[in-house]
Amino acid sequence: MGSRLAFVAAVLVALSTLPGRVALAADPQDAHATLTIDPVAVSSAPGALVVFHASGGDGGYAWSMEANPSGGWIDPNGTYHAGLFPLVQDRVRVTDGSGRAATATVDVTYWEPLVVAPSGATLPPRATRQLDASGGVPPYTFSFVSNASVGSVSASGIYQAGRKGKVLDVVRVTDAVGQTATVTFSITAGITVTPATGKVPPRGTLEFAASGGDGTGYTWSLVDNQSGGSIEAATGTYHAGVGTHCADTVRAQDPLGNTTDVSVSVGGGVAIAPPSATTFPLGTIAFEGFGGTSAFTWALTASPSGGTIDASTGIYRAGPLGAVQDEVIAVDALGNRRTAFIDVAAAIALSPPSSSVESGATIALSVAGGSGSYVSFTFEKNESGASITPELLYLAGPKPGRDAVVIVDSVGAAARATIDVRERQHATTNKATVPPSTPTLNLGGGGAGAGCAATPGPSLPSYGGAAAVAIGVALVRRRRRHLH
């Protein structure tokens, strides 16, 4: 009998040491002594959540990570947060009030491709679209690769086209591990009004028509009414007032807020076409005067952009400074005059304008402002041996130093971003997680590295610092498992 009891006790002890599922009490009749964790094995994408539940035991559960090569963690309620390093296995541990423990494993898979919807669209100026990102590793950030319409995109992915038509905007979405996707918006023409100018006697009439913009209907108004005239809001029929030697300004507006103005010379008054305009730094506008004595002298009465105008031809060129308003005046031989205003849009800019990273790290640069058409980008200085993709994804090189990226728009305006690259700091490695003999895999891009080239493997994004080491370790482990 004694030997039989000893055998049963040995079996119970052996069962109690099995990993992952149970810790048994000495009394098999006590159901509460069995501590379990659910699920006991699960897969998770990087950055995803898994909710674990404990039951049995003595309650008072405490959660911890027994191993977390992914960089994951678990909160006091049992919600596990996968880290960003893929192709590794984390282990979650729960302990009850009596010290009994159970463990579960989490296989951290590779992240899904980053997808954005819609992939593209054709929109009128000032229209909006919600961009929905999925896959990859949240959170997502939104920025411009090209912002030709002078639009905007919010942190939540709401894109609004700007006021400029017949251009392309390109929005980039970047996830937490540097994957990117782009969306191209084709912006249609703004509002065109015919006739583009007008010349009438006092009490004269003009029939205006509009096209472009939203295209669903236009509202007409007089934004400058020196003659005392009127216009029918729904039809665009304009009636000059009794004033002479003056000018009125007619405006067409669509439901999205797009507007276009035209100038009407009444009874010999001086008028300018266009009566107002928008351009970008270093952009040009050919102004035309009519009415009056038909011979005009042009001047800038305000030029915070640093712009210029040809006194005889009326050809204006904005200066290099943006986000300002210049003022043009036309004067005829009798001293009659008319003023036009030019809104000079924001200057070209790279964002972030300066930053500091470790060698091998990536930065998603974005460009906005200027003409919106960017003809070249290059390194003004490349001390680290960096590289940059056509989508302006910068990858720091292997050497410390200062890099400078320059982008130039279609009129020659330039913007710069400087990146200080410092030597990569290698964190102390847990020997139980990453063996000291783990070979180094060359997963980074950019720059010329010394030594032998790595054996070609699966195509992976470029990562810096510990991320590259962790991915390499995961691939080596997986290769070893296949060999054995």
C-alpha positions in Angstrom: 0.0 0.0 0.0 2.8 2.4 0.9 4.5 2.0 -2.5 1.1 2.6 -4.3 0.6 5.9 -2.4 4.1 7.0 -3.2 3.4 6.3 -6.9 0.2 8.5 -6.8 2.1 11.3 -5.0 4.9 11.2 -7.7 2.3 11.5 -10.5 0.7 14.5 -8.8 4.0 16.2 -8.4 4.9 15.6 -12.1 1.5 17.0 -13.3 1.9 20.1 -11.2 5.1 21.0 -13.0 3.6 20.9 -16.5 3.9 24.4 -18.1 1.0 26.5 -19.4 -2.1 25.0 -17.9 -2.3 23.9 -14.3 -0.8 24.1 -10.8 -2.5 21.4 -8.6 -3.1 21.5 -4.9 -2.2 18.6 -2.7 -5.9 17.8 -2.2 -7.4 16.6 -5.6 -10.9 17.1 -4.2 -10.4 20.9 -4.0 -11.6 22.3 -7.4 -10.5 25.8 -6.5 -6.9 24.7 -6.3 -6.6 24.4 -10.2 -5.3 27.7 -11.6 -6.0 28.0 -15.3 -5.3 30.7 -17.9 -7.3 31.2 -21.1 -6.3 31.3 -23.9 -3.3 29.1 -23.2 -1.8 29.8 -26.7 -2.6 32.5 -29.1 -1.2 34.4 -32.1 -1.2 38.2 -32.3 -0.1 40.9 -34.8 2.5 43.4 -33.6 0.8 46.1 -31.6 -2.5 44.2 -31.1 -4.3 43.3 -27.9 -5.2 40.0 -26.3 -7.4 39.7 -23.3 -6.4 36.8 -20.9 -8.7 35.4 -18.2 -7.6 33.5 -15.1 -9.8 31.1 -13.1 -9.4 28.7 -10.2 -6.6 29.0 -7.7 -7.0 31.3 -4.7 -7.9 34.5 -6.6 -6.0 37.7 -6.2 -4.4 37.2 -9.7 -1.3 39.1 -10.6 -0.2 39.3 -14.2 3.3 39.6 -15.5 5.5 38.9 -18.6 7.7 35.8 -18.2 9.3 36.7 -21.6 8.7 39.6 -23.9 11.1 39.6 -26.9 8.4 41.5 -28.9 8.6 44.4 -26.4 5.0 43.5 -25.2 3.5 44.1 -21.8 0.4 43.2 -19.8 -1.8 45.4 -17.6 -3.2 44.4 -14.2 -6.5 43.3 -15.7 -4.9 40.7 -18.0 -5.0 42.7 -21.2 -1.8 41.9 -23.1 -0.3 44.5 -25.5 1.9 42.9 -28.2 5.2 44.7 -28.9 6.4 45.9 -32.3 9.0 43.3 -32.9 7.6 40.5 -35.1 8.2 36.7 -35.4 8.9 36.0 -31.8 7.1 34.4 -28.9 6.1 36.1 -25.7 5.0 34.3 -22.5 2.4 35.6 -20.1 2.2 34.5 -16.5 -0.5 34.7 -13.9 0.0 34.1 -10.2 -2.7 33.6 -7.6 -2.7 34.6 -3.9 -1.0 31.4 -2.9 1.8 31.7 -5.3 0.5 29.1 -7.8 1.3 30.1 -11.4 0.1 29.3 -15.0 1.6 30.6 -18.3 0.3 31.2 -21.8 2.3 31.8 -25.0 1.7 34.5 -27.6 3.2 34.0 -31.1 3.8 37.5 -32.4 3.3 37.4 -36.1 4.4 39.7 -38.9 2.3 42.9 -39.4 -0.3 43.1 -42.1 0.3 45.4 -45.1 -0.8 49.0 -44.5 -3.9 49.8 -46.6 -5.7 53.1 -47.1 -9.2 53.7 -48.5 -9.9 55.3 -50.8 -6.8 54.7 -52.8 -7.5 57.9 -54.9 -10.3 60.2 -55.9 -11.2 63.1 -58.2 -12.5 66.1 -56.2 -13.4 69.7 -56.8 -11.5 72.4 -54.8 -12.3 72.5 -51.1 -14.1 69.1 -51.1 -13.3 66.7 -48.3 -12.7 62.9 -48.0 -12.2 60.7 -44.9 -9.1 58.5 -45.2 -9.5 55.1 -43.5 -6.2 53.2 -42.7 -6.1 49.6 -41.8 -3.5 46.9 -41.4 0.1 47.7 -40.4 0.6 48.8 -36.8 -1.5 51.7 -35.4 -1.4 54.5 -34.7 -1.3 56.1 -38.1 0.0 59.5 -39.1 -1.1 61.6 -42.1 1.1 64.0 -44.1 1.5 65.4 -47.5 3.9 64.2 -50.2 2.6 67.0 -52.4 0.1 69.7 -51.5 -0.4 71.5 -54.8 -4.0 72.6 -54.0 -2.9 74.1 -50.6 -5.2 71.7 -48.8 -5.1 70.1 -45.4 -5.2 66.7 -43.7 -6.1 66.2 -40.0 -4.7 63.9 -37.5 -7.8 61.7 -37.9 -7.3 61.5 -41.7 -9.9 64.0 -42.9 -8.5 65.5 -46.1 -9.7 68.8 -47.5 -8.6 70.0 -51.0 -7.4 73.5 -51.2 -8.5 76.4 -53.3 -6.2 75.7 -56.3 -7.6 73.5 -59.1 -6.2 71.5 -61.9 -3.5 70.0 -59.6 -2.6 66.7 -57.9 -2.4 66.3 -54.1 -0.6 63.2 -52.6 -1.3 62.2 -49.0 1.0 59.7 -47.2 -0.1 57.5 -44.3 2.6 56.1 -42.0 2.1 53.5 -39.4 4.0 52.9 -36.1 6.7 50.8 -37.8 7.4 53.0 -40.7 5.2 51.4 -43.4 3.7 53.9 -45.8 0.9 54.1 -48.3 -0.1 57.0 -50.5 -3.4 58.4 -51.8 -3.5 60.7 -54.9 -6.3 63.3 -55.3 -6.9 64.8 -58.6 -8.3 68.3 -58.0 -10.6 69.6 -60.8 -10.7 73.2 -62.1 -12.0 76.0 -59.9 -14.8 78.3 -60.9 -14.6 80.1 -64.3 -16.8 83.1 -65.0 -17.7 84.3 -68.5 -17.3 87.0 -69.6 -14.0 87.3 -67.6 -14.2 91.1 -67.7 -17.0 93.6 -68.4 -17.4 97.2 -69.6 -20.8 98.8 -69.5 -22.3 102.3 -69.4 -24.2 103.5 -66.4 -27.4 101.4 -66.0 -26.0 98.8 -68.4 -26.6 95.1 -68.1 -24.3 92.0 -68.4 -25.3 88.3 -68.3 -22.7 86.3 -66.3 -22.3 82.5 -66.4 -20.1 80.1 -64.3 -18.6 76.6 -64.6 -16.2 74.4 -62.6 -15.9 74.2 -58.9 -18.5 72.0 -57.2 -20.7 72.4 -60.3 -24.0 72.0 -58.5 -25.1 75.7 -58.5 -23.7 79.2 -58.0 -24.6 82.2 -55.9 -23.9 85.6 -57.3 -23.1 88.8 -55.4 -21.4 92.2 -55.6 -18.4 92.4 -53.3 -17.5 95.9 -54.5 -20.4 98.1 -55.7 -19.1 101.6 -56.6 -21.7 102.2 -59.2 -24.7 101.4 -57.0 -25.6 98.4 -59.2 -27.2 95.0 -58.4 -27.0 91.4 -59.4 -29.5 88.6 -59.4 -28.2 86.0 -56.9 -29.5 82.9 -58.7 -29.0 83.9 -62.4 -25.9 86.2 -62.5 -27.7 89.0 -64.3 -25.9 92.2 -63.5 -27.3 95.7 -63.6 -24.8 98.6 -63.4 -25.8 101.6 -61.2 -25.8 105.3 -62.1 -22.1 105.9 -61.1 -19.5 106.8 -63.7 -15.8 106.3 -63.9 -15.9 103.5 -61.3 -15.7 99.7 -61.2 -17.8 97.0 -59.6 -16.7 93.5 -58.6 -18.9 90.5 -59.3 -18.4 87.2 -57.4 -19.6 83.7 -58.2 -19.6 81.2 -55.3 -20.3 77.4 -55.2 -21.7 75.4 -52.2 -18.1 74.4 -51.1 -17.0 78.0 -50.7 -15.0 78.3 -53.9 -15.2 81.8 -55.4 -14.1 83.7 -58.5 -14.3 87.5 -59.0 -14.6 89.5 -62.2 -14.3 93.3 -62.5 -16.7 95.5 -64.4 -15.8 99.0 -65.7 -18.8 101.3 -65.4 -18.9 104.5 -67.4 -15.1 104.7 -68.1 -13.9 103.6 -64.7 -10.6 101.8 -64.3 -10.9 98.0 -63.8 -8.3 95.3 -63.3 -8.4 91.7 -64.4 -8.2 89.7 -62.2 -9.5 92.0 -59.4 -7.9 89.6 -56.9 -5.6 86.6 -57.2 -3.8 83.9 -55.4 -0.3 82.6 -56.2 2.7 80.9 -54.5 6.1 82.4 -53.7 8.0 83.3 -56.9 4.8 82.8 -58.9 3.7 85.2 -61.7 0.4 86.9 -62.6 -0.3 89.0 -65.7 -2.6 91.8 -64.7 -4.7 93.6 -67.3 -6.3 97.1 -67.0 -9.3 98.3 -68.9 -11.6 101.2 -68.9 -10.3 104.7 -68.1 -8.0 106.1 -70.8 -6.7 102.5 -71.6 -3.1 103.3 -70.8 -1.9 102.3 -67.3 1.1 102.6 -65.0 1.5 99.7 -62.6 3.0 99.7 -59.1 3.1 97.7 -55.8 1.7 99.7 -52.9 2.4 96.8 -50.5 4.9 94.0 -51.1 5.5 92.0 -47.9 6.4 88.9 -50.1 9.2 90.9 -51.7 7.4 90.8 -55.0 7.8 93.0 -58.1 5.7 94.3 -61.0 6.6 95.6 -64.4 5.4 99.2 -64.5 4.3 99.1 -68.1 3.1 95.5 -68.7 1.5 94.7 -65.3 3.3 91.4 -65.1 3.7 90.7 -61.3 6.1 88.2 -59.7 5.7 87.2 -56.0 8.7 87.3 -53.8 10.1 84.4 -51.8 8.1 85.0 -48.6 4.7 83.3 -48.2 1.5 83.6 -46.2 1.3 87.4 -46.9 -0.8 89.7 -49.1 0.7 92.0 -51.8 -1.2 95.0 -53.3 -1.1 96.1 -56.9 -2.4 99.5 -58.3 -3.2 100.5 -61.8 -3.3 104.3 -62.7 -4.5 105.8 -66.0 -3.3 109.0 -67.6 -6.0 111.0 -65.8 -5.1 109.7 -62.4 -8.0 107.2 -62.2 -6.9 104.1 -60.3 -7.9 100.7 -59.2 -6.3 98.3 -56.7 -6.0 94.5 -56.8 -4.8 92.2 -53.9 -2.7 89.1 -54.3 -2.7 86.4 -51.6 0.7 84.8 -51.6 0.4 81.2 -50.3 2.8 79.5 -47.8 6.4 79.0 -48.9 7.7 75.6 -49.6 8.6 73.7 -46.4 9.9 70.3 -45.4 8.7 68.8 -42.1 10.2 68.2 -39.7 12.7 70.9 -40.5 15.3 69.4 -38.1 15.6 66.2 -36.2 18.0 63.9 -34.5 18.0 60.1 -34.9 20.2 57.1 -34.4 22.0 55.5 -37.4 19.7 53.2 -39.4 16.5 55.0 -38.2 13.8 56.3 -40.6 12.0 59.6 -40.8 8.9 60.2 -43.0 9.5 63.7 -44.4 6.6 65.7 -45.8 6.5 68.7 -48.0 3.9 71.5 -48.4 3.6 74.9 -49.8 5.4 76.5 -52.7 4.1 75.8 -56.2 2.9 72.3 -55.3 4.9 70.8 -58.1 8.2 69.5 -56.8 10.8 68.9 -59.4 13.7 67.5 -57.5 15.0 66.5 -54.1 18.6 65.7 -53.2 21.2 65.7 -50.4 22.9 69.0 -49.9 25.0 67.2 -47.3 25.1 63.4 -46.6 27.7 62.7 -43.9 25.9 59.6 -42.6 25.6 57.8 -45.9 21.8 58.1 -45.9 19.3 57.4 -48.6 15.8 58.7 -49.4 12.9 57.2 -51.4 10.7 59.1 -53.9 8.1 59.2 -51.1 10.5 61.2 -49.0 11.1 58.3 -46.5 14.6 59.1 -45.2 16.9 56.3 -43.9 19.8 57.4 -41.8 23.1 55.9 -42.9 25.6 53.9 -40.7 27.9 56.8 -39.8 27.2 59.7 -37.4 27.1 63.2 -38.9 24.7 65.8 -40.2 22.6 65.3 -43.3 20.7 68.0 -45.2 17.8 67.2 -47.6 16.8 69.9 -50.2 13.6 69.9 -52.2 13.0 72.4 -55.1 9.6 73.3 -56.6 8.8 74.2 -60.2 9.6 77.9 -59.8 13.0 77.3 -58.1 11.9 77.8 -54.5 13.8 75.5 -52.1 13.3 74.0 -48.6 15.7 72.2 -46.4 15.5 69.7 -43.6 18.6 68.8 -41.4 19.0 65.5 -39.6 21.7 64.9 -37.0 22.6 61.3 -37.1 24.1 59.9 -33.9 25.8 56.5 -33.3 23.3 53.7 -32.5 23.2 52.8 -28.8 23.0 49.1 -28.4 20.8 48.2 -25.4 21.9 45.5 -22.9 20.5 42.2 -24.1 18.8 39.6 -21.9 20.8 36.5 -22.5 17.9 34.2 -21.9 16.0 35.9 -24.8 18.8 36.7 -27.4 21.8 34.4 -27.3 25.2 36.2 -27.5 26.2 34.1 -30.5 23.3 35.4 -32.6 24.7 36.4 -36.0 24.0 40.0 -37.3 21.7 40.2 -40.3 22.0 43.2 -42.6 18.3 44.3 -42.7 18.9 48.0 -43.0 19.1 50.1 -46.2 21.2 53.1 -47.1 24.9 53.8 -47.0 27.7 51.4 -47.8 28.4 48.8 -45.2 31.7 47.0 -44.7 32.0 43.2 -44.6 30.2 40.4 -46.4 26.7 40.9 -47.8 23.9 39.0 -46.1 22.3 36.0 -47.7 19.2 37.3 -49.7 16.1 36.7 -47.7 12.5 38.0 -47.5 11.9 41.6 -48.4 11.5 43.6 -45.2 11.2 47.3 -44.4 14.2 49.0 -43.0 14.5 49.4 -39.2 17.1 50.9 -36.9 18.4 50.0 -33.5 17.0 47.1 -31.5 14.2 46.5 -34.1 16.6 45.2 -36.7 18.3 43.0 -34.1 15.0 41.6 -32.9 13.8 40.8 -36.4 17.2 39.1 -37.2 17.0 37.0 -34.0 13.5 35.9 -34.9 14.5 34.8 -38.4 17.6 33.0 -37.1 15.5 31.1 -34.5 12.9 30.2 -37.1 15.7 28.9 -39.4 17.2 26.8 -36.5 13.8 25.2 -35.8 13.5 24.2 -39.4 17.0 22.7 -39.4 16.2 20.6 -36.3 
